[in-house]
Amino acid sequence: MHANIDPETVITKLPFKVMDELSGLLDIPDGSGRPYWKALIAVLPGDMYTDIQINRFSMEGLSLRGGGSSYSLLRDLGQRYCKTVKQLAAYLDRLHYEAALLLIKATEPLSIADNPNSCSVMTGELVKFSCKGKGFPYPRYQWYRAHTKGTEGGEIVYDEVSGAVDSVLEIESADDSHAGGYCCKVYHIPNGQQCSKFTEWAYLTVIRGHTAPPSTSPSGQILAPPVIRQQPEGNLRVDQGRELVLTCRATGCPKPDYQWYKYEDNPKTGAIDKEHIKGCTSEVLQFAQATSLDAGQYICHVYNSVAEAWSTTSNVTITTLAESLKRTQRCNIEILRDPIDVQCLPSVDQKLECLASCSTAKLFFQWYKDGQPIEGETTNQLCFQDLKTSDAGKYFCRVTAENIKSEDSKVAELKFLTPEEKFTATDKVALLIGNEAYRSGTSLSAPGNDMEKMAYNLYRMNFKVVSLLNLTVAEMRKALKIFCSLLSEGVYGLFYFSGHGFEQGGQTYMVPADAPTGYLPEECICAEEVLASMQEKNTALNVLLLDICRKFNDFTQGEFKRFESEAKGNTVYGYAATINSEAFEVSHQGYAIFTKYLVKRIHEECSIYDILKKVINDVNKDPYGSKKQFPSLMGNLKEDRSLADCITYTGRTTEFNTRNDAWQRGHELPSDIPIAQLPYGIVAQIEFEIRFSNVMLIITKILNRGASTWCEATPAKVPPEVDIKLLKGHLEVPDLNGRQGEAPFYKAIIENIQRIRGDFIFDLIVNYEYGGQRYTQALPIRIDRPLISQVWLMDELETERSPTEDEYPDSSTSNSLV
């Protein structure tokens, strides 16, 4: 289990790394081929999700914006149902999915719940021994067999039973070679250290079928005489007042009964007779405190309905207190190794150890903390798993032996290293801009793809992400204004830009999509201007990540505006290139080298400085970037803040909720629209997805072909302010009789949503064929302004104009998905 996970916390509050690993494990198929997230839904209490909702989770794995089915499910369980980590662990426990549970469930101590039972069988019969362990990680098993080597009375050999690694040991056809004692090692491996326990021994008697017909009971049960497998100790010395224990174990069928006897003088005859000991009718003879009267010889009678057997005699000597003192006077306890002081971090494993010796007596250990005995800690080692701060203190071990003066070890102090200061944000907001479709410059292939991956990672780190594609200079200023309106004191602000850029006069500039040929600084956006706007909001952390070239601009002439911001020790710049050098993309693979490694590292739980240093090192080793691209890092960060820091908005709840509502308004999608009022039983549906804050996907599909022989549904006549790219694919859909057939579906990528000035109106064109004739039906669709257009109009920019229809490509452009 990852450190510092409170089982009562809501699932969505899990650290990003845990959520990421957990999602990956739940996406894996189980033994039946079904992904584990679907198996998880199956064990949830009640009918929490309908088939339609489950299908939505399935579609998340295919969404252009990334994410995954399991991640969406986990977020929904946390956000909508407020399910805790403890509840999630209980559901995964029902699936016995240990790999996932190891991320969120604490270690549970190992114990034996059921021991195997002895049995007697005929040659060739099936034998089953079973046991059960409890604990987490889940118990593993290994069976062992004990048998006599050579003739009876020879050396006892303990063999590992090959392949016997389950809780049940089966012997399909028993013979003489299987007879003997069996026990199982039950173990698990928490935190890389094996812990194990052994079950009690069970004994197998195999009766040869060819020697004589076996005896049977009226019910047909095999009858076997008792065979003693464990004899009581031959000579036992016990100190007066200590526990006396003798053990005799046997097998047989029916299960044998026991009666213990003690040899006593008969005053009438003068002979020594066996006197049964009242109440001693089990395998174990036990006296809690031995007295001088308990000295003597003991024997056990073992019997069942078939036959009887007698154990060997045990001679018990009781040592008086005086004799014990004489013996112990010759013995002193010597501490060989004292426990030592330990400094450590919380949530790690640690142990203290005390070694001692005494030549003639058994040693007993008792650990103390701050002068008080620790219950149950009675071995020479004191082990800690997942250390807590409450474990800090002063420890020593008291070593005793029977009737000997105890010795105390030296005191060892366990204390914690001063933990690194934990930083938090009152919220986290990111503005991502990717410009790739330049009107006058070279088009790029990477910004959209890279921004999509960045948005996905930041979203999973609880950033409120505003992601915008292909903005004009006016739109970039508007986006910056919206972004800064979401910032305030204590917030982490992140600005990312991917596109063209340049360096001039010690300032870095980002080129908008509408920049003219030979662009000048005043026609672009300055990174220092962005920082100055962010600093006005008194943020706790400002991160500017610029995947751009920084070559000097040869077109600049005369003076240009300079931007200055107050140094507050809260800023980091990550540049894809150093001054007067270039940044590169791998065009045929659609990614930029710098962002490739930024995406790989950005979620790591370490300082943003450290992340960017790793990214620089990665780029230097990249086969495409080595020796030609040189990222750089600049900043004045005085605290080791991380983008993975938690959000704590205590005392700022109203502000947090207001910001959350504002962000959600700018990312609202229309609800799916089912279209059932179509001829001949045709059923269509319109679905909406988000790629970026200003890019929406409209998916039109046929759900049922009805009585038609062919049909399709296509979006058309979208508002002229937006751009559209139409992709085509095919699905298997039923007709009225349930027969599956192929029907096309369309995915319209709607860009520049921010330019919409009213409701979003378009047509759904349904084409179908019936009776050999083709028909077309146009259905007008009107939806509220989607995504960023909701907030874009709240503060209209005078410099913006609505593009004309002539400036945009024809909406009929089509590219096949297949």
C-alpha atoms as one frame of an Amber mdcrd trajectory, in Angstrom:
protein
   0.000   0.000   0.000   1.244   3.466  -0.854   2.194   5.571   2.132  -0.216
   8.054   3.705  -3.396   6.700   2.096  -6.295   7.130   4.495  -8.809   4.309
   3.868 -11.656   6.718   4.679 -10.659   9.189   1.972 -12.800   9.505  -1.171
 -11.431   7.646  -4.213 -10.895  10.830  -6.217  -8.478  12.113  -3.554  -6.018
   9.290  -4.247  -2.594  10.484  -5.454  -2.274  10.678  -9.218   0.332   7.922
  -9.346  -1.958   5.525  -7.463  -4.969   6.377  -9.650  -2.852   5.898 -12.763
  -1.506   2.484 -11.684  -4.923   1.375 -10.425  -6.606   2.371 -13.698  -4.017
   0.446 -15.698  -4.606  -2.686 -13.617  -8.387  -2.438 -13.955  -8.106  -2.161
 -17.755  -6.416  -5.593 -17.845  -8.758  -8.516 -18.728  -9.472 -11.122 -16.063
  -9.381 -14.870 -16.606 -12.609 -14.790 -18.609 -11.385 -12.055 -20.951 -13.564
  -9.389 -19.322 -11.725  -6.234 -18.202 -11.441  -5.975 -14.437 -13.358  -2.670
 -14.367 -16.415  -4.515 -15.668 -15.890  -7.227 -13.056 -15.733  -4.428 -10.464
 -19.103  -3.075 -11.623 -20.554  -6.587 -11.300 -19.721  -6.752  -7.568 -20.908
  -3.240  -6.691 -23.935  -3.249  -4.364 -27.287  -2.764  -6.089 -27.678  -1.857
  -9.737 -25.486   1.237  -9.686 -24.912   1.339 -13.441 -27.184   0.604 -16.393
 -25.998  -1.066 -19.599 -26.019   2.339 -21.297 -23.758   3.823 -18.621 -21.403
   0.825 -18.875 -21.225   1.348 -22.628 -20.307   4.985 -21.985 -17.386   3.865
 -19.854 -16.356   1.536 -22.687 -16.404   4.451 -25.128 -14.094   6.455 -22.831
 -11.294   4.095 -23.818 -11.783   5.176 -27.442 -12.154   8.893 -26.770  -9.765
  11.247 -28.540  -9.180  13.131 -25.339  -7.500  10.153 -23.708  -8.380   8.785
 -20.286  -9.727   5.296 -19.990 -12.763   3.272 -19.018 -11.458   2.304 -15.597
 -10.264   5.816 -14.771 -13.696   7.237 -15.652 -15.363   4.595 -13.486 -13.125
   5.366 -10.498 -13.769   9.099 -10.815 -17.510   8.482 -11.052 -17.493   6.254
  -7.956 -15.706   9.005  -6.052 -17.453  12.090  -7.410 -21.035  10.848  -7.775
 -21.248   8.133  -5.130 -18.563   9.408  -2.692 -17.120   5.900  -2.390 -14.072
   5.653  -0.128 -10.795   3.802  -0.591 -11.944   1.360   2.083 -15.106   0.561
   0.121 -13.159   0.162  -3.120 -10.785  -2.248  -1.365 -13.777  -4.301  -0.171
 -15.106  -4.571  -3.738 -11.699  -5.581  -5.116 -11.387  -8.095  -2.271 -14.460
  -9.857  -3.656 -12.594 -10.181  -6.945  -9.497 -11.420  -5.088  -7.527  -8.922
  -7.217  -4.344  -8.707  -5.169  -2.296  -6.625  -7.635  -4.805  -3.765  -7.426
  -5.342  -4.139  -3.682  -1.619  -3.819  -3.005  -1.935  -0.144  -4.031  -4.683
   0.762  -1.539  -5.022  -1.908   1.153  -2.920  -2.106   4.305  -1.071  -5.280
   5.323  -3.062  -7.707   7.504  -1.245 -10.177   9.797  -1.055 -13.829   8.798
  -3.052 -16.445  10.722  -4.140 -20.085  10.344  -7.933 -20.388  10.172  -8.248
 -24.144   9.490  -5.806 -27.025  10.055  -5.730 -30.273   8.026  -7.243 -33.440
   9.565  -5.665 -36.904   9.773  -7.250 -39.723   7.798  -6.984 -43.417   6.842
  -7.724 -44.667   3.310  -7.468 -47.798   1.204  -4.796 -48.114  -1.490  -5.871
 -46.306  -4.665  -8.339 -43.952  -3.001  -8.426 -40.163  -3.272  -6.930 -38.212
  -0.349  -7.608 -34.566   0.390  -5.865 -32.424   3.014  -7.007 -28.841   3.312
  -6.121 -25.789   5.343  -6.943 -22.101   5.252  -4.873 -19.003   5.952  -5.944
 -15.418   6.458  -4.078 -12.174   5.917  -3.062  -9.674   3.272  -1.264  -9.972
   0.914  -3.219 -13.146   0.305  -1.669 -16.308   1.757   0.418 -18.693  -0.358
   0.806 -22.383   0.426   3.477 -25.091   0.320   2.817 -28.602   1.626   5.421
 -30.795   3.346   5.496 -34.523   4.109   7.262 -36.159   7.050   8.109 -39.860
   6.840  10.563 -42.410   8.235  13.631 -43.107   6.121  14.247 -46.822   5.720
  12.780 -49.170   8.311  10.493 -48.128  11.126  12.375 -46.220  13.759  14.777
 -44.733  11.224  15.543 -41.068  10.625  12.524 -38.811  10.024  12.769 -36.980
   6.681  10.842 -33.807   5.775  10.157 -33.412   2.046   8.568 -30.549   0.167
   5.635 -31.939  -1.826   6.357 -30.958  -5.426   3.656 -28.787  -6.986   1.547
 -28.717  -3.818   1.116 -24.951  -3.613  -2.639 -24.580  -3.008  -4.708 -24.657
   0.148  -5.914 -28.140  -0.808  -3.509 -31.054  -1.288  -4.978 -33.886  -3.374
  -3.456 -37.353  -3.791  -5.405 -39.047  -6.563  -4.407 -42.661  -5.886  -2.848
 -43.223  -2.473  -0.287 -45.978  -1.880   2.338 -46.838   0.735   4.690 -44.145
  -0.550   2.188 -41.462   0.456   1.815 -42.534   4.086   3.197 -40.176   6.691
   2.589 -36.802   8.258   1.582 -33.712   6.294   1.645 -30.054   7.207   1.392
 -26.851   5.192   3.553 -23.756   5.259   1.218 -20.770   4.957   3.034 -17.585
   4.043   2.747 -14.168   2.438   5.207 -11.465   1.455   4.247  -7.999   2.724
   6.668  -5.200   1.779   9.120  -7.691   0.281   9.627  -9.679   3.519   8.240
 -13.187   3.862   6.141 -14.040   6.930   5.114 -17.667   7.455   3.269 -20.040
   9.802   2.925 -23.829   9.791  -0.295 -25.774  10.281  -0.585 -28.662  12.689
   0.519 -32.064  11.391  -2.071 -34.378   9.868  -1.299 -38.072   9.359  -2.181
 -40.349   6.482  -2.535 -44.115   6.972  -2.739 -46.164   3.766  -4.251 -49.669
   4.150  -3.089 -52.151   1.542  -5.970 -53.686  -0.326  -4.139 -56.914  -1.294
  -3.020 -57.952   2.204  -6.455 -58.625   3.626  -9.978 -57.415   3.070 -10.427
 -54.229   5.052 -12.790 -54.068   7.950 -15.832 -51.900   7.365 -18.572 -50.487
   9.500 -22.251 -51.231   8.763 -22.311 -47.966   6.812 -19.431 -49.139   4.622
 -16.803 -46.890   6.218 -13.224 -48.260   6.231 -12.022 -49.240   9.710  -8.366
 -48.837  10.649  -6.634 -49.413  14.006  -4.986 -46.472  15.760  -1.334 -45.839
  14.909   0.645 -43.517  17.182   2.441 -40.934  15.084   3.888 -38.733  17.843
   5.088 -40.206  21.128   5.264 -38.183  24.347   8.706 -36.962  25.384  10.660
 -39.794  27.043  12.300 -37.727  29.799  10.926 -34.359  30.816  12.275 -32.032
  33.494   9.936 -29.230  34.651  10.584 -26.602  37.300   8.076 -26.441  40.095
   5.337 -23.922  39.269   5.953 -24.072  35.515   3.651 -25.604  32.865   3.837
 -29.371  32.229   2.879 -30.543  28.723   2.958 -34.055  27.180   1.645 -34.812
  23.664   0.581 -38.033  21.966  -0.949 -37.995  18.450  -2.374 -40.930  16.501
  -4.332 -41.759  13.335  -7.029 -44.320  12.769 -10.584 -44.772  11.535 -12.788
 -43.962  13.344 -10.768 -41.126  14.844  -9.029 -42.422  17.995  -9.897 -41.436
  21.553  -7.310 -40.765  24.260  -6.936 -41.478  27.980  -3.856 -40.519  29.981
  -2.579 -42.635  32.866  -0.026 -42.174  35.615   1.805 -45.011  37.343   0.981
 -44.989  41.072   1.854 -47.269  44.033  -1.065 -49.506  45.046  -1.083 -49.506
  48.904  -3.124 -52.724  48.984  -0.973 -54.863  46.727   2.320 -52.975  46.831
   2.400 -53.093  43.027   2.628 -50.162  40.648  -0.654 -49.720  38.748  -1.764
 -47.417  35.957  -4.285 -44.937  37.333  -6.337 -43.005  34.760  -6.154 -39.232
  35.132  -9.640 -37.822  35.336 -10.546 -35.429  32.540  -7.318 -36.000  30.555
  -8.865 -37.397  27.367  -7.228 -35.438  24.559  -3.966 -35.596  22.640  -2.331
 -33.188  25.069  -1.828 -33.671  28.814  -1.350 -30.245  30.371  -0.889 -28.955
  33.934  -0.700 -25.178  34.236   1.562 -25.243  37.344   3.532 -28.382  38.105
   3.970 -29.500  41.723   6.160 -32.180  43.324   3.128 -34.530  43.268   3.144
 -34.444  39.436   6.522 -36.210  39.220   6.342 -39.775  37.929   5.693 -41.881
  34.848   2.914 -41.183  32.337   1.469 -43.213  29.470  -1.366 -42.618  27.003
  -4.007 -45.136  25.930  -5.183 -44.623  22.330  -8.197 -46.599  21.102 -11.092
 -46.778  18.671 -13.717 -49.402  17.765 -11.136 -51.443  15.845  -8.193 -51.742
  18.234  -6.088 -49.988  20.842  -2.484 -48.823  21.269  -0.302 -47.606  24.138
   2.263 -44.827  23.937   5.784 -45.095  25.267   6.310 -44.112  28.901   7.310
 -40.574  29.782   9.407 -39.966  32.906   8.612 -36.559  34.416  10.924 -34.960
  36.988   9.808 -31.903  38.945  12.699 -29.674  40.035  12.090 -27.992  43.378
  12.708 -24.291  43.879  15.842 -24.987  45.943  17.278 -27.234  43.239  16.477
 -24.662  40.606  18.233 -21.935  42.550  21.328 -24.106  42.967  21.415 -24.676
  39.230  20.833 -21.042  38.288  23.501 -19.748  40.651  26.012 -21.045  38.152
  24.374 -19.081  35.293  24.324 -15.393  34.435  22.529 -13.705  31.553  24.894
 -11.954  29.172  23.688  -9.280  26.747  25.647  -9.882  23.556  24.147  -7.119
  21.429  22.108  -4.128  22.538  19.493  -2.432  20.349  20.824   0.747  18.740
  19.344   4.194  18.118  17.418   4.501  14.855  16.456   7.519  12.754  13.964
   6.782   9.990  11.054   8.045   7.923   7.380   7.203   8.483   5.782   4.282
   6.602   8.980   2.232   6.300   9.818  -1.089   7.973  12.273  -1.186  10.877
  13.401  -3.489  13.660  15.266  -3.397  16.955  17.264  -6.441  18.085  18.664
  -7.729  21.370  20.939 -10.779  21.534  21.623 -12.517  24.860  22.930 -15.868
  26.164  22.759 -18.077  29.222  24.540 -21.432  29.391  21.999 -23.423  31.407
  18.568 -21.833  31.135  16.047 -20.845  28.513  15.814 -17.104  27.954  12.653
 -14.992  27.821  12.390 -11.521  26.297  10.070  -8.610  26.964  10.279  -5.278
  25.126   9.462  -1.975  26.794   8.570   1.415  25.311   9.027   4.512  27.450
   9.190   2.271  30.544   6.003   0.314  29.809   5.914  -3.338  28.613   4.691
  -3.842  25.045   2.018  -6.517  24.899   2.928  -9.536  22.761   6.507  -8.440
  22.006   8.341 -11.342  23.636  11.055 -12.294  21.138  14.565 -10.960  20.733
  13.406  -8.777  17.799  10.957  -5.878  17.851   9.653  -5.419  14.303   7.740
  -2.441  12.920   5.768  -2.464   9.680   4.699   0.880   8.168   6.174   2.957
  10.990   3.897   5.624  12.399   4.994   8.772  14.170   3.380   7.367  17.315
   6.049   4.628  17.302   8.747   7.159  18.219  10.110   6.644  21.716  12.733
   4.978  23.901  12.924   1.178  23.865  14.792  -1.505  25.806  14.525  -5.277
  26.161  14.341  -7.127  29.509  15.888 -10.603  29.334  14.951 -13.165  31.979
  15.545 -16.849  32.652  13.942 -19.184  35.122  14.837 -18.031  38.631  17.696
 -15.834  37.412  18.053 -12.126  37.918  16.877 -10.335  34.786  19.129  -8.158
  32.640  18.036  -5.047  30.740  19.533  -4.018  27.438  20.665  -0.482  26.789
  17.952   1.998  25.850  17.603   2.649  22.119  15.744   5.689  20.808  13.599
   5.444  17.708  12.977   8.857  16.220  11.896  10.230  12.882  13.850  12.383
  10.545  12.338  15.799  10.187   9.995  15.332   7.212  10.239  17.598   4.232
   7.717  20.399   4.292   4.537  19.417   2.511   3.200  22.093   0.189  -0.388
  22.394  -0.936  -2.314  24.500  -3.426  -5.662  26.160  -2.871  -6.441  25.061
  -6.439  -4.646  24.198  -9.685  -5.437  25.823 -13.049  -3.773  25.318 -16.438
  -4.069  27.149 -19.767  -2.838  25.156 -22.763  -2.613  26.688 -26.242  -1.517
  24.779 -29.318  -1.129  26.592 -32.641  -0.485  24.364 -35.636  -2.576  25.786
 -38.529  -0.709  29.001 -39.393  -2.131  31.295 -42.069   1.253  32.621 -43.149
   3.840  30.329 -41.580   4.728  26.668 -41.780   2.011  24.372 -40.446   2.965
  22.000 -37.619   1.811  18.454 -36.844   2.598  18.153 -33.128   0.816  20.904
 -31.103  -2.671  19.354 -31.135  -1.464  15.864 -30.275   0.920  17.136 -27.608
  -1.651  19.434 -26.036  -4.103  16.541 -25.855  -1.617  14.443 -23.870  -0.700
  17.365 -21.617  -4.360  18.125 -20.921  -5.035  14.490 -20.090  -2.173  14.274
 -17.603  -2.927  17.609 -15.935  -6.624  16.785 -15.677  -5.746  13.581 -13.851
  -3.601  15.640 -11.466  -6.733  17.655 -10.543  -5.894  20.710 -12.646  -8.752
  22.717 -14.082  -7.539  22.628 -17.667  -8.451  25.129 -20.396  -7.083  23.798
 -23.696  -7.421  25.832 -26.896  -6.362  25.049 -30.463  -5.308  27.498 -33.191
  -5.929  30.927 -31.641  -5.505  34.357 -33.188  -3.577  37.016 -31.288  -6.836
  38.557 -30.025  -8.082  35.135 -28.968  -4.825  34.405 -27.158  -5.227  37.623
 -25.162  -8.833  36.704 -24.409  -7.773  33.211 -23.288  -5.119  34.739 -21.035
  -7.758  37.006 -19.494 -10.081  34.047 -18.812  -7.169  32.035 -17.419  -6.073
  34.782 -15.025  -9.667  35.256 -13.834  -9.425  31.697 -12.470  -6.217  32.442
 -10.532  -5.999  33.801  -7.013  -3.847  33.626  -3.898  -2.407  30.177  -3.234
  -3.394  28.755  -6.632  -0.912  26.868  -8.849  -1.004  28.340 -12.344   0.446
  26.535 -15.365   0.741  28.017 -18.861   1.743  25.805 -21.810   2.221  26.869
 -25.404   3.184  24.764 -28.418   3.752  26.363 -31.788   6.101  28.869 -33.436
   8.095  31.325 -31.357  11.146  33.573 -31.292  13.425  35.541 -28.973  13.943
  39.290 -29.055  15.647  41.670 -26.642  15.662  39.208 -23.759  11.949  38.418
 -24.133  10.305  35.284 -25.530   7.393  35.561 -27.955   4.684  33.103 -29.025
   3.321  33.371 -32.550  -0.510  33.367 -32.985  -2.211  31.454 -35.793  -3.125
  34.658 -37.683   0.350  36.239 -37.569   1.394  37.801 -40.904   4.589  36.974
 -42.757   7.519  38.716 -41.085   5.644  38.977 -37.762   6.776  41.571 -35.239
   6.770  41.436 -31.400   3.630  43.610 -31.157   1.775  41.079 -33.343   2.615
  38.219 -30.969   2.204  37.336 -27.293   5.134  37.815 -24.932   5.815  35.146
 -22.294   6.873  37.856 -19.832   3.458  39.478 -20.359   1.816  36.179 -19.405
   3.907  35.949 -16.228   3.164  39.549 -15.258  -0.580  38.856 -15.540  -0.244
  35.706 -13.430   1.836  37.451 -10.746  -0.908  40.037 -10.223  -3.046  37.201
  -8.804  -0.537  36.369  -6.017  -0.309  32.721  -7.066   1.705  30.205  -5.045
   3.351  28.729  -8.136   3.710  29.897 -11.742   4.941  27.402 -14.330   5.451
  28.445 -17.970   6.256  25.632 -20.398   7.102  26.815 -23.910   7.636  24.266
 -26.667   8.838  26.787 -29.255  11.922  27.922 -31.135  13.837  30.886 -29.667
  15.790  32.085 -32.692  16.289  35.852 -32.932  13.694  37.669 -35.070  15.363
  39.384 -38.030  12.261  41.462 -38.836  12.208  43.447 -35.566  13.052  47.129
 -35.916  12.902  49.994 -33.434  11.541  49.901 -29.904   9.052  47.392 -28.565
   7.230  47.076 -25.261   9.030  45.461 -22.376   7.218  43.564 -19.630   8.374
  43.319 -16.047   6.966  41.336 -13.164   7.758  41.297  -9.471  10.092  38.490
  -8.385   8.267  36.454  -5.741  10.261  33.222  -5.691   7.374  31.289  -7.202
   8.209  31.005 -10.918   9.685  28.360 -13.207  10.210  28.562 -16.972  10.716
  25.381 -18.965  11.916  26.080 -22.501  12.164  23.550 -25.322  15.178  25.487
 -26.627  17.832  27.778 -25.280  18.233  31.355 -26.610  18.847  31.612 -30.375
  18.248  27.896 -30.980  15.481  25.719 -32.373  12.991  23.199 -31.019  11.980
  20.243 -33.169   9.013  18.001 -33.773   9.035  14.512 -35.268   6.517  15.313
 -37.990   5.860  11.790 -39.260   4.998  10.667 -35.720   3.136  13.816 -34.716
   4.957  14.838 -31.544   7.480  17.410 -30.364  10.611  16.098 -28.689  10.408
  18.371 -25.628   6.739  17.661 -24.866   7.236  13.937 -25.424   9.388  13.785
 -22.299   7.405  16.458 -20.483   4.326  14.244 -20.725   6.368  11.296 -19.470
   7.618  13.141 -16.384   5.044  15.767 -15.446   3.002  13.628 -13.056   6.004
  12.633 -10.909   5.762  13.587  -7.242   8.849  15.770  -7.081   9.812  19.409
  -7.499   8.960  20.964 -10.870  12.647  21.904 -11.020  13.608  18.237 -10.767
  11.040  17.255 -13.399  12.400  19.752 -15.916  15.988  18.677 -15.206  14.979
  15.108 -16.034  13.252  16.286 -19.209  16.406  18.134 -20.304  18.451  14.989
 -19.686  15.911  12.893 -21.646  16.040  15.250 -24.645  19.834  15.168 -24.601
  19.664  11.383 -24.994  16.897  11.338 -27.610  18.001  10.061 -31.045  16.195
  12.945 -32.791  17.062  15.688 -30.297  20.590  14.835 -29.225  23.197  17.399
 -30.314  20.687  19.708 -32.014  17.994  20.630 -29.448  18.989  22.144 -26.124
  16.145  22.728 -23.630  16.714  25.205 -20.806  15.386  25.934 -17.360  15.037
  29.282 -15.636  13.289  30.437 -12.495  13.427  31.702  -8.943  11.484  29.005
  -7.101  12.322  29.209  -3.411  10.204  26.194  -2.341  10.287  22.658  -3.697
   6.727  22.726  -4.939   5.411  19.963  -7.182   2.581  19.902  -9.700   1.429
  16.768  -7.873   0.888  18.665  -4.594  -2.536  18.181  -3.059  -5.301  20.788
  -3.134  -6.409  22.125   0.250  -9.016  24.876   0.120  -9.860  25.097   3.815
 -11.033  28.640   4.495 -11.489  29.234   0.755 -14.411  26.925   0.027 -16.626
  29.610  -1.506 -13.819  30.801  -3.769 -13.000  27.216  -4.779 -16.638  26.404
  -5.596 -17.055  29.631  -7.576 -13.967  28.844  -9.624 -15.138  25.269 -10.127
 -18.559  26.434 -11.346 -16.953  28.911 -13.757 -14.649  26.268 -15.193 -17.470
  23.750 -15.541 -19.647  26.291 -17.389 -16.874  26.583 -19.954 -16.731  22.813
 -20.419 -20.392  21.778 -20.545 -21.323  19.388 -23.319 -24.836  18.962 -24.716
 -26.641  15.776 -23.716 -26.860  12.994 -26.273 -29.884  13.269 -28.561 -31.762
  10.086 -29.582 -33.658  10.425 -32.885 -36.522   7.931 -33.066 -39.103   9.814
 -35.199 -37.719   8.471 -38.474 -39.470   6.441 -41.197 -39.474   2.633 -41.317
 -38.283   2.190 -37.716 -34.882   3.795 -38.239 -33.315   5.009 -34.986 -30.366
   7.425 -34.959 -28.404   9.160 -32.202 -26.246  12.241 -31.864 -23.455  12.132
 -29.284 -21.099  14.889 -28.152 -17.526  14.657 -26.864 -14.812  17.155 -25.972
 -11.334  17.161 -27.434 -10.261  20.639 -26.312 -12.094  23.500 -24.655 -12.766
  24.927 -28.129 -12.975  21.657 -30.098 -16.093  19.480 -29.904 -16.811  16.131
 -31.517 -20.270  15.422 -32.931 -20.800  11.704 -33.490 -23.813  10.665 -35.550
 -24.675   7.005 -35.716 -27.492   4.640 -36.597 -28.715   2.555 -33.660 -31.272
   0.516 -35.632 -31.599   0.222 -39.401 -35.307  -0.534 -39.108 -36.808  -1.848
 -42.342 -34.360   0.056 -44.550 -31.734  -1.742 -46.600 -29.180   1.046 -46.024
 -29.080   4.238 -43.975 -26.703   6.865 -42.566 -26.905  10.054 -40.493 -24.563
  12.975 -41.242 -24.150  16.417 -39.597 -24.283  19.346 -42.024 -24.791  23.128
 -42.232 -22.857  23.910 -39.078 -22.418  27.604 -38.142 -20.009  29.398 -40.526
 -17.872  30.644 -37.631 -16.480  27.167 -36.939 -14.258  24.750 -38.850 -15.355
  21.164 -39.448 -13.479  17.995 -40.327 -15.587  14.945 -41.056 -14.338  11.402
 -40.380 -16.182   8.250 -41.395 -16.271   4.770 -39.913 -18.566   1.724 -39.781
 -20.496  -0.075 -37.045 -22.477  -3.321 -36.848 -26.109  -2.400 -36.013 -29.336
  -4.449 -35.961 -32.458  -4.123 -38.110 -36.070  -4.585 -36.998 -35.577  -8.362
 -36.830 -32.352  -8.114 -34.848 -30.120  -9.100 -37.769 -26.741  -7.392 -37.655
 -25.580  -5.331 -40.604 -23.082  -2.605 -41.382 -23.963   1.082 -41.153 -21.653
   4.098 -41.383 -21.110   6.549 -38.545 -19.577  10.022 -38.732 -17.356  11.913
 -36.334 -17.356  15.644 -37.005 -14.484  17.555 -35.405 -15.811  21.066 -34.752
 -13.006  23.593 -34.150 -13.075  27.248 -33.010 -16.150  26.797 -30.829 -15.227
  30.101 -29.140 -16.328  32.027 -32.237 -19.994  31.030 -31.962 -22.221  34.042
 -31.243 -25.495  32.271 -30.523 -26.960  28.828 -30.159 -25.232  26.061 -32.104
 -27.544  25.141 -35.004 -26.920  22.424 -37.555 -28.797  19.834 -39.623 -28.833
  16.090 -39.232 -29.100  14.630 -42.739 -30.550  11.104 -42.706 -30.108   9.199
 -45.976 -31.769   5.807 -46.330 -32.853   3.250 -48.901 -36.182   1.447 -48.889
 -37.870  -0.540 -51.646 -35.033   0.200 -54.038 -35.494   3.990 -53.655 -33.164
   6.462 -51.912 -34.563   9.119 -49.590 -33.128  12.081 -47.686 -34.541  13.762
 -44.589 -33.042  16.875 -42.954 -33.672  17.428 -39.228 -32.750  20.828 -37.721
 -30.845  20.533 -34.423 -30.403  23.406 -31.967 -28.237  23.209 -28.840 -27.039
  25.792 -26.323 -23.597  27.286 -26.797 -21.172  24.440 -25.904 -17.833  24.407
 -24.113 -15.742  27.609 -23.950 -18.296  29.612 -25.963 -20.407  29.798 -22.788
 -17.892  32.100 -21.087 -16.183  33.593 -24.139 -19.033  36.078 -24.693 -19.170
  37.293 -21.100 -16.537  39.912 -21.873 -16.612  40.541 -25.657 -13.325  41.813
 -27.125 -13.710  44.836 -29.396 -10.759  43.723 -31.531 -12.401  40.416 -32.375
 -14.426  40.008 -35.513 -16.569  37.112 -36.690 -14.857  35.349 -39.598 -16.822
  35.157 -42.814 -18.034  31.914 -44.338 -15.544  32.300 -47.218 -12.600  31.973
 -44.815 -13.487  28.393 -43.817 -13.308  25.114 -45.746 -16.421  23.466 -47.135
 -18.158  21.278 -44.538 -18.403  18.326 -46.863 -14.682  17.476 -46.571 -14.452
  13.777 -45.627 -11.628  11.416 -44.562 -12.214   7.725 -43.877 -11.280   6.227
 -40.503 -10.597   2.871 -42.110
